[in-house]
C-alpha cells in the first residue's frame, strides 16, 4: 500500500501556485490570492491567484492570438499527435494527478485512481476525432453549373467553467474536444478546487501545447467566471455546475450571442421494479448517490421502489450505507470522503433537519460525521430517508450530498409520471429483470441518460447531457465535436 501521506507532503507544501496565461506562470494582476485547503482536515495546501476581469481579458487576448496565429496552422494530424502525447503524459503522471484531486476536493483516492480508463480514454478518443472532421459535397437545385459544399471550422475562443467535484475529468471534457477541433481555451476552475487544473496545464505545456492555446485563470465565479461569460471576444461558453449559475451564464452570453453549452444540476430518479434482482440492485442504487459523497450531478437521489419490495429494499440500502467507511480521501479504505467546504456541509445539514421536520424517517445517518480522524474536515454521514413524499424539500431540490430519499410506488404509469415531475432531466436509473419493462421505462423517462441495471456509466464515445433545467448540449460522442464547430457553406459557379 502506498504512503499517500508522504506523497501528499511532497506535492503541496502551502506555497504559491501561479495561474497560466499565454504559456507563462503569473500572479493575478491585482496581486490578490486565495487559499486552497484540504476539505478533509482544513490544512493549507497552497495559495493561488484570485484572478479577475483583467486577468480574463489577458487570457482571452492570448487565446485569440493563438487561434489566429500558430495554432491555426496545425494540421488535424498534428492536433491528434499532440492529444496523444498529452494522454501519455497524463498516464505517466496519473497517481500525482489523482492525489492532487483527492487532496484538493476530497474524492477518495480509490475513486480517482479508477477514473484512468475514462480520462485517458477521452484524450485518445478526441485524438481520433481530430482527423475525422469533414464537410460534405451537396447537390443543389440552383440553375447553372453550380457546386455547393460545406466545411467545418473551429468556433474560435472557448471559455470553459468547471465545478469542483471532478477537476481531472471536468477539465479534459472541456479541453480535449476544443483542441481536437482547433479551438483555443480559457478555463476558469472552481475557486474550491484549482490545484489539479494548474497541474493539468503544466503537463499539457510539457507535452508541447503551444502558448495561448490553453489558459487557466483561477479566481471567484462572481468575478473571473462572470467576466469570462460576458467577454465580447469569447465565441463559446461551456459550463458545468448549478442550474442557477447556468442561467446567469446564459443571460450574460446574450450580449454577444455567443454559443453556450450547459451541463447543470439534477434530481435523478432511480426506479426499482418488483422483479429487480435485489442483491445486485442494492449496492448500485446506494452508490448512485454515495459515490463522491453525493457530490455528483447525476446522483440518483430519488429512489422509487415498488411497494411489494419497498421495505426490504430500503432496509438493505440503509444497512449498506451504514457499512460505508467515512474518512480522509488518501486512506485507501475510505468510501465516503469529505464535503468540499463548511458552507456546503452546512447546506446539506439543513436538508438533514428538514427531512424529519416534514415527516420523513431517518433509516440511517442523518448527522454530521465526527471523530478524531475527521477533525477539521467537513463530513456527512451517508443518509437514507424513508417515508418520503414527492412534495418534501428533500425530494424536490438537489442536495449535492450523500442523501437518498426513498419513495414507494404501485404501478409503472404512476412512477413514470412522478419521476418526470421535476424541473430537471439529467439522468435516471431502472432496475428490472424484465426486458420489456426496462425498455418501456427507459423510453418514457425524460432524461439525457438512462441506465438499466447499472448506473454511472460514462464513455467517451457516448453522448452525455441533460434536458429541461439540466441544460443543453452534449459532451462525449461525435455530438460533442459539433459543439465546437461551425459549418460554412461554399458555392462555386463553374459556368
C-alpha positions as CSV (number, residue, x, y, z in Angstrom):
1,X,0.0,0.0,0.0
2,X,1.4,3.4,-0.9
3,X,2.3,6.0,1.7
4,X,-0.1,8.7,0.3
5,X,0.6,11.0,3.3
6,X,4.3,11.2,2.4
7,X,3.5,11.8,-1.3
8,X,0.9,14.5,-0.3
9,X,3.6,16.4,1.7
10,X,5.8,16.4,-1.3
11,X,3.1,17.5,-3.6
12,X,1.7,20.5,-1.8
13,X,3.5,22.5,0.9
14,X,1.4,25.6,1.3
15,X,3.4,27.6,-1.3
16,X,2.1,29.9,-4.0
17,X,0.9,28.3,-7.3
18,X,0.6,30.8,-10.2
19,X,-2.0,30.7,-12.9
20,X,-1.3,30.1,-16.6
21,X,-1.7,32.7,-19.3
22,X,-0.1,32.6,-22.8
23,X,2.4,29.9,-21.7
24,X,3.6,31.9,-18.7
25,X,3.0,31.3,-15.0
26,X,1.8,34.5,-13.3
27,X,0.0,36.0,-10.3
28,X,-3.2,38.0,-10.5
29,X,-2.8,41.5,-11.8
30,X,-4.3,42.7,-8.6
31,X,-2.0,40.7,-6.5
32,X,-4.9,39.0,-4.7
33,X,-4.6,35.4,-3.6
34,X,-6.9,32.6,-2.3
35,X,-6.2,29.7,0.0
36,X,-6.5,26.1,-1.3
37,X,-7.4,24.0,1.7
38,X,-7.8,20.2,2.1
39,X,-11.5,19.7,2.9
40,X,-10.6,16.5,4.9
41,X,-8.7,18.4,7.6
42,X,-8.6,22.1,6.8
43,X,-4.8,22.2,6.2
44,X,-3.4,24.7,3.7
45,X,-2.3,23.0,0.5
46,X,-1.3,26.1,-1.4
47,X,-2.3,29.6,-2.3
48,X,-3.4,30.5,-5.8
49,X,-4.1,33.8,-7.6
50,X,-7.5,35.4,-7.2
51,X,-7.9,36.5,-10.8
52,X,-10.4,39.0,-12.0
53,X,-11.6,40.7,-15.2
54,X,-8.2,42.0,-16.1
55,X,-6.7,38.5,-16.0
56,X,-9.6,37.1,-18.0
57,X,-9.0,39.8,-20.6
58,X,-5.3,38.9,-20.9
59,X,-6.1,35.2,-21.2
60,X,-8.8,35.8,-23.9
61,X,-6.3,38.0,-25.9
62,X,-3.7,35.2,-25.7
63,X,-6.2,32.7,-26.8
64,X,-7.3,34.8,-29.7
65,X,-3.7,35.4,-30.8
66,X,-3.0,31.7,-30.7
67,X,-6.2,30.9,-32.6
68,X,-5.4,33.3,-35.4
69,X,-1.7,32.5,-35.3
70,X,0.4,29.4,-34.9
71,X,-2.4,27.1,-33.7
72,X,-4.3,27.8,-36.9
73,X,-1.5,26.1,-38.9
74,X,-1.7,22.8,-37.0
75,X,-3.0,20.1,-39.3
76,X,-5.5,17.5,-38.0
77,X,-2.7,15.0,-37.8
78,X,-0.6,17.4,-35.6
79,X,-3.5,18.1,-33.3
80,X,-4.1,14.3,-33.0
81,X,-0.4,13.7,-32.2
82,X,-0.5,16.4,-29.5
83,X,-3.5,14.9,-27.8
84,X,-1.9,11.5,-27.8
85,X,1.3,13.0,-26.2
86,X,-0.9,14.6,-23.6
87,X,-2.6,11.3,-22.9
88,X,0.8,9.6,-22.5
89,X,1.8,12.4,-20.1
90,X,-1.3,12.0,-18.1
91,X,-0.8,8.3,-17.9
92,X,2.8,8.7,-16.7
93,X,1.6,11.2,-14.0
94,X,-1.7,9.6,-13.2
95,X,-1.0,8.9,-9.5
96,X,0.1,12.5,-8.9
97,X,-3.0,13.9,-10.7
98,X,-5.3,11.7,-8.6
99,X,-3.6,12.6,-5.4
100,X,-4.0,16.2,-6.3
101,X,-7.7,15.8,-6.8
102,X,-8.1,13.8,-3.6
103,X,-6.3,16.5,-1.6
104,X,-8.0,19.5,-3.2
105,X,-11.6,18.3,-3.2
106,X,-11.8,15.2,-1.1
107,X,-12.7,12.4,-3.6
108,X,-11.4,9.1,-2.2
109,X,-8.2,8.0,-3.8
110,X,-9.6,4.7,-4.8
111,X,-12.2,6.5,-6.9
112,X,-9.8,9.0,-8.5
113,X,-7.4,6.2,-9.5
114,X,-10.3,4.2,-11.0
115,X,-11.1,7.1,-13.4
116,X,-8.0,6.5,-15.5
117,X,-9.8,4.5,-18.2
118,X,-12.4,7.3,-18.6
119,X,-10.0,10.2,-18.6
120,X,-7.2,8.7,-20.7
121,X,-9.9,7.3,-23.0
122,X,-11.4,10.7,-23.5
123,X,-8.0,12.1,-24.6
124,X,-7.4,9.3,-27.0
125,X,-11.0,9.3,-28.3
126,X,-10.8,13.0,-29.2
127,X,-7.4,12.5,-30.7
128,X,-9.0,10.1,-33.1
129,X,-11.8,12.5,-33.8
130,X,-9.3,15.3,-34.7
131,X,-8.7,13.6,-38.1
132,X,-12.3,12.8,-38.7
133,X,-13.7,16.3,-39.1
134,X,-15.1,16.9,-42.6
135,X,-17.7,18.7,-44.7
136,X,-20.0,17.5,-47.5
137,X,-20.4,18.0,-51.2
138,X,-24.1,18.7,-51.6
139,X,-26.1,18.6,-54.8
140,X,-28.3,21.7,-55.2
141,X,-31.1,22.8,-57.5
142,X,-29.7,26.3,-58.3
143,X,-29.8,26.9,-62.1
144,X,-26.5,26.5,-63.9
145,X,-23.2,24.7,-63.2
146,X,-23.2,25.4,-59.5
147,X,-21.2,23.4,-57.0
148,X,-22.0,23.6,-53.3
149,X,-20.1,22.1,-50.3
150,X,-19.6,22.6,-46.6
151,X,-16.5,22.9,-44.4
152,X,-16.4,22.5,-40.7
153,X,-14.4,25.2,-38.9
154,X,-13.5,25.7,-35.2
155,X,-15.8,28.1,-33.4
156,X,-12.9,30.1,-32.0
157,X,-12.0,31.1,-28.4
158,X,-13.8,28.8,-25.9
159,X,-14.5,30.0,-22.3
160,X,-14.8,26.9,-20.1
161,X,-16.0,27.0,-16.5
162,X,-16.0,23.8,-14.4
163,X,-17.1,22.9,-10.9
164,X,-15.0,21.4,-8.0
165,X,-16.4,17.9,-7.9
166,X,-14.2,16.2,-10.6
167,X,-11.4,18.5,-11.7
168,X,-9.4,16.0,-13.8
169,X,-12.4,14.6,-15.8
170,X,-14.1,18.0,-15.9
171,X,-11.1,19.7,-17.4
172,X,-10.4,17.1,-20.0
173,X,-14.0,17.0,-21.1
174,X,-13.8,20.7,-21.9
175,X,-10.2,21.0,-23.2
176,X,-9.8,17.9,-25.4
177,X,-12.6,18.4,-27.9
178,X,-11.6,22.1,-28.2
179,X,-8.0,21.0,-29.1
180,X,-9.3,18.3,-31.5
181,X,-11.4,20.9,-33.4
182,X,-8.7,23.6,-33.4
183,X,-10.2,25.9,-30.8
184,X,-8.4,27.7,-28.1
185,X,-9.4,27.7,-24.4
186,X,-9.6,30.0,-21.4
187,X,-10.5,27.7,-18.4
188,X,-11.8,29.0,-15.1
189,X,-11.8,26.3,-12.5
190,X,-13.8,26.4,-9.3
191,X,-12.3,28.5,-6.5
192,X,-12.9,25.5,-4.3
193,X,-10.5,23.2,-6.4
194,X,-8.0,24.8,-8.7
195,X,-4.8,23.0,-8.0
196,X,-5.3,19.9,-10.2
197,X,-6.3,22.2,-13.2
198,X,-3.0,24.1,-12.8
199,X,-1.1,20.7,-12.8
200,X,-3.0,19.7,-16.0
201,X,-1.9,23.0,-17.7
202,X,1.7,22.2,-16.8
203,X,1.5,18.7,-18.1
204,X,0.0,19.9,-21.4
205,X,2.7,22.5,-21.7
206,X,5.3,19.8,-21.2
207,X,3.6,17.7,-23.9
208,X,4.2,20.6,-26.4
209,X,1.0,22.6,-26.3
210,X,1.7,26.0,-28.0
211,X,1.5,29.2,-25.9
212,X,-2.0,30.6,-25.6
213,X,-3.9,27.6,-26.7
214,X,-4.9,26.8,-23.1
215,X,-5.0,29.4,-20.4
216,X,-6.1,28.8,-16.8
217,X,-7.4,31.7,-14.7
218,X,-8.1,31.0,-11.1
219,X,-10.5,33.2,-9.2
220,X,-14.0,33.6,-7.9
221,X,-17.0,32.8,-10.0
222,X,-18.6,36.1,-9.4
223,X,-15.5,37.9,-10.7
224,X,-13.4,35.8,-13.1
225,X,-16.3,33.5,-14.1
226,X,-18.7,36.3,-14.8
227,X,-16.1,38.2,-16.8
228,X,-15.4,35.2,-18.9
229,X,-19.1,34.5,-19.7
230,X,-19.7,38.1,-20.7
231,X,-16.4,38.7,-22.6
232,X,-17.1,40.0,-26.1
233,X,-14.2,38.1,-27.7
234,X,-15.2,34.7,-26.4
235,X,-17.0,32.8,-29.1
236,X,-18.4,30.0,-27.0
237,X,-19.0,29.2,-23.3
238,X,-19.1,25.7,-21.9
239,X,-20.2,25.3,-18.3
240,X,-20.8,22.6,-15.8
241,X,-22.3,23.5,-12.5
242,X,-25.5,24.6,-10.8
243,X,-28.7,25.5,-12.6
244,X,-28.8,28.9,-11.1
245,X,-25.2,29.7,-12.2
246,X,-26.0,28.3,-15.7
247,X,-29.0,30.6,-16.0
248,X,-26.7,33.6,-15.1
249,X,-24.1,32.5,-17.7
250,X,-26.8,32.1,-20.4
251,X,-28.0,35.6,-19.7
252,X,-24.5,37.0,-19.8
253,X,-23.9,35.4,-23.1
254,X,-26.8,37.1,-24.8
255,X,-24.9,40.3,-25.1
256,X,-22.7,38.9,-27.8
257,X,-24.9,36.0,-28.8
258,X,-22.0,33.6,-28.1
259,X,-22.8,29.9,-28.3
260,X,-23.4,28.2,-25.0
261,X,-23.4,24.6,-23.7
262,X,-24.7,23.9,-20.2
263,X,-24.5,20.7,-18.1
264,X,-26.4,21.6,-15.0
265,X,-28.0,20.1,-11.9
266,X,-30.2,17.1,-11.4
267,X,-32.6,15.3,-9.1
268,X,-32.3,11.9,-10.8
269,X,-34.8,9.1,-10.2
270,X,-33.8,5.5,-9.7
271,X,-36.7,3.1,-10.2
272,X,-36.5,-0.4,-8.7
273,X,-39.3,-2.6,-10.0
274,X,-40.8,-5.5,-8.1
275,X,-38.9,-8.0,-10.3
276,X,-35.5,-6.4,-9.8
277,X,-32.5,-8.5,-8.7
278,X,-32.3,-7.1,-5.2
279,X,-28.9,-8.4,-4.4
280,X,-27.4,-6.7,-7.4
281,X,-29.5,-3.5,-7.3
282,X,-28.9,-2.5,-3.6
283,X,-25.2,-1.6,-3.9
284,X,-25.6,0.1,-7.3
285,X,-28.6,2.1,-6.2
286,X,-26.9,3.1,-3.0
287,X,-23.6,4.2,-4.7
288,X,-25.6,6.1,-7.4
289,X,-25.8,8.7,-4.6
290,X,-23.0,7.9,-2.1
291,X,-20.2,7.9,-4.7
292,X,-18.1,11.0,-4.2
293,X,-20.1,11.7,-1.1
294,X,-23.1,12.6,-3.2
295,X,-21.3,15.5,-4.8
296,X,-22.2,14.5,-8.4
297,X,-24.7,16.0,-10.7
298,X,-26.2,12.6,-11.8
299,X,-26.7,11.3,-8.2
300,X,-29.8,9.0,-8.1
301,X,-31.2,10.8,-5.1
302,X,-34.9,9.9,-5.6
303,X,-35.2,6.1,-5.0
304,X,-38.6,4.9,-6.2
305,X,-39.2,1.3,-5.1
306,X,-42.1,-1.0,-5.9
307,X,-44.3,-1.3,-2.9
308,X,-44.0,-5.1,-2.9
309,X,-40.3,-4.9,-2.1
310,X,-40.0,-1.4,-0.7
311,X,-39.5,-2.2,3.0
312,X,-36.9,-4.9,2.3
313,X,-35.0,-2.9,-0.3
314,X,-34.8,0.4,1.7
315,X,-33.7,-1.5,4.8
316,X,-30.9,-3.2,2.8
317,X,-29.8,0.1,1.3
318,X,-29.7,1.6,4.8
319,X,-27.6,-1.3,6.0
320,X,-25.3,-0.9,3.1
321,X,-24.9,2.8,3.8
322,X,-24.2,2.2,7.5
323,X,-21.3,-0.1,6.5
324,X,-19.5,2.5,4.3
325,X,-16.3,3.9,5.8
326,X,-16.1,7.6,6.3
327,X,-12.6,9.1,6.3
328,X,-9.9,11.1,4.6
329,X,-9.6,10.6,0.9
330,X,-6.0,9.5,1.0
331,X,-7.0,6.5,3.1
332,X,-7.4,3.7,0.5
333,X,-10.2,2.2,2.6
334,X,-12.4,5.3,2.5
335,X,-15.7,5.0,0.9
336,X,-17.2,8.4,1.9
337,X,-14.8,11.4,1.8
338,X,-15.4,15.0,2.9
339,X,-17.8,17.6,1.6
340,X,-15.9,20.3,-0.3
341,X,-16.5,23.1,2.2
342,X,-18.0,24.2,5.5
343,X,-20.6,26.2,3.6
344,X,-21.7,23.1,1.5
345,X,-21.7,20.9,4.6
346,X,-24.0,23.4,6.4
347,X,-26.3,23.4,3.4
348,X,-26.6,19.6,3.4
349,X,-27.2,19.7,7.2
350,X,-30.2,21.9,6.5
351,X,-31.7,19.2,4.4
352,X,-31.0,16.6,7.1
353,X,-33.0,18.8,9.5
354,X,-35.8,19.5,7.0
355,X,-36.5,15.8,6.2
356,X,-37.7,14.8,9.7
357,X,-39.4,18.1,10.1
358,X,-41.5,17.4,7.0
359,X,-42.4,13.9,8.2
360,X,-39.6,11.7,6.7
361,X,-37.9,9.0,8.8
362,X,-34.2,8.6,9.1
363,X,-33.3,5.0,8.3
364,X,-29.6,5.6,8.7
365,X,-27.3,8.6,9.1
366,X,-28.9,12.0,9.3
367,X,-26.0,13.7,11.1
368,X,-22.6,15.2,10.6
369,X,-19.8,12.6,10.9
370,X,-17.4,13.4,13.7
371,X,-14.4,11.8,15.4
372,X,-10.7,12.3,16.0
373,X,-9.8,11.0,12.5
374,X,-12.2,13.5,10.9
375,X,-11.2,16.6,12.9
376,X,-11.0,19.8,10.9
377,X,-12.9,18.3,8.0
378,X,-16.4,18.5,6.6
379,X,-18.1,15.1,6.8
380,X,-21.7,14.0,6.5
381,X,-23.0,10.5,7.3
382,X,-24.5,8.7,4.3
383,X,-28.2,9.1,4.9
384,X,-31.3,7.2,3.8
385,X,-34.7,8.8,4.4
386,X,-37.8,6.7,4.4
387,X,-41.5,7.7,4.4
388,X,-40.7,10.4,1.8
389,X,-43.4,12.1,-0.2
390,X,-42.9,13.9,-3.6
391,X,-43.7,17.3,-2.1
392,X,-40.9,17.3,0.5
393,X,-37.9,19.5,0.0
394,X,-35.5,16.5,0.2
395,X,-37.4,15.0,-2.8
396,X,-37.6,18.2,-4.8
397,X,-34.2,20.0,-4.5
398,X,-30.7,19.0,-5.5
399,X,-28.9,18.3,-2.2
400,X,-25.4,17.5,-3.7
401,X,-24.6,15.4,-0.7
402,X,-24.8,11.7,0.5
403,X,-28.6,11.7,0.9
404,X,-31.2,9.3,-0.5
405,X,-35.0,9.8,-0.4
406,X,-36.9,6.5,-0.7
407,X,-40.4,6.6,-2.1
408,X,-42.9,3.7,-2.7
409,X,-44.8,3.3,-6.0
410,X,-47.6,0.9,-7.2
411,X,-47.5,0.8,-11.0
412,X,-45.4,1.9,-13.9
413,X,-47.6,4.7,-15.2
414,X,-47.6,6.2,-11.8
415,X,-43.9,6.1,-11.3
416,X,-43.1,7.5,-14.7
417,X,-45.3,10.5,-14.0
418,X,-43.7,11.0,-10.6
419,X,-40.2,10.5,-11.8
420,X,-40.7,13.1,-14.6
421,X,-42.4,15.6,-12.3
422,X,-39.2,17.6,-11.7
423,X,-37.7,20.6,-13.5
424,X,-34.5,18.5,-14.0
425,X,-33.7,15.9,-16.6
426,X,-30.1,14.8,-16.4
427,X,-30.2,11.1,-15.7
428,X,-32.3,8.2,-14.5
429,X,-31.8,4.5,-13.5
430,X,-34.1,1.5,-13.9
431,X,-33.7,-1.9,-12.2
432,X,-35.8,-4.8,-13.7
433,X,-35.2,-8.3,-14.9
434,X,-38.0,-7.9,-17.5
435,X,-36.5,-6.5,-20.8
436,X,-39.9,-5.2,-21.9
437,X,-40.4,-3.2,-18.6
438,X,-36.9,-1.8,-18.9
439,X,-37.4,-0.7,-22.4
440,X,-40.7,1.0,-21.6
441,X,-39.3,2.9,-18.7
442,X,-36.1,3.9,-20.5
443,X,-38.1,5.4,-23.4
444,X,-40.6,7.2,-21.2
445,X,-38.3,8.8,-18.7
446,X,-37.3,12.4,-19.5
447,X,-33.6,12.4,-19.0
448,X,-30.4,12.7,-21.1
449,X,-29.1,9.3,-19.9
450,X,-31.0,6.3,-18.6
451,X,-29.1,3.4,-17.1
452,X,-30.7,-0.1,-16.8
453,X,-29.5,-2.4,-14.1
454,X,-26.4,-0.2,-13.7
455,X,-25.5,3.4,-13.0
456,X,-22.8,6.0,-13.6
457,X,-21.6,4.5,-16.9
458,X,-20.0,7.3,-19.0
459,X,-17.9,6.5,-22.1
460,X,-16.1,8.9,-24.4
461,X,-17.9,7.6,-27.4
462,X,-21.4,8.0,-25.9
463,X,-23.1,11.5,-25.6
464,X,-23.9,12.8,-22.2
465,X,-26.1,15.8,-21.2
466,X,-29.4,16.9,-19.9
467,X,-32.9,18.1,-20.9
468,X,-35.2,20.7,-19.2
469,X,-33.4,22.6,-16.4
470,X,-30.4,20.2,-16.5
471,X,-29.1,22.1,-19.5
472,X,-28.4,21.7,-23.2
473,X,-25.7,20.5,-25.4
474,X,-23.8,17.2,-25.3
475,X,-20.4,16.1,-24.1
476,X,-19.0,12.8,-25.4
477,X,-19.5,11.1,-28.7
478,X,-19.3,12.7,-32.1
479,X,-22.1,15.1,-30.9
480,X,-19.5,16.7,-28.6
481,X,-17.4,17.8,-31.5
482,X,-20.4,19.6,-33.1
483,X,-20.5,21.9,-30.1
484,X,-17.1,23.3,-31.1
485,X,-17.6,23.6,-34.8
486,X,-19.3,26.0,-37.2
487,X,-20.5,24.9,-40.7
488,X,-19.6,27.1,-43.6
489,X,-21.4,26.7,-47.0
490,X,-19.3,27.3,-50.1
491,X,-20.8,28.0,-53.5
492,X,-18.8,27.9,-56.8
493,X,-20.1,29.0,-60.2
494,X,-18.4,26.7,-62.7
495,X,-20.1,28.3,-65.8
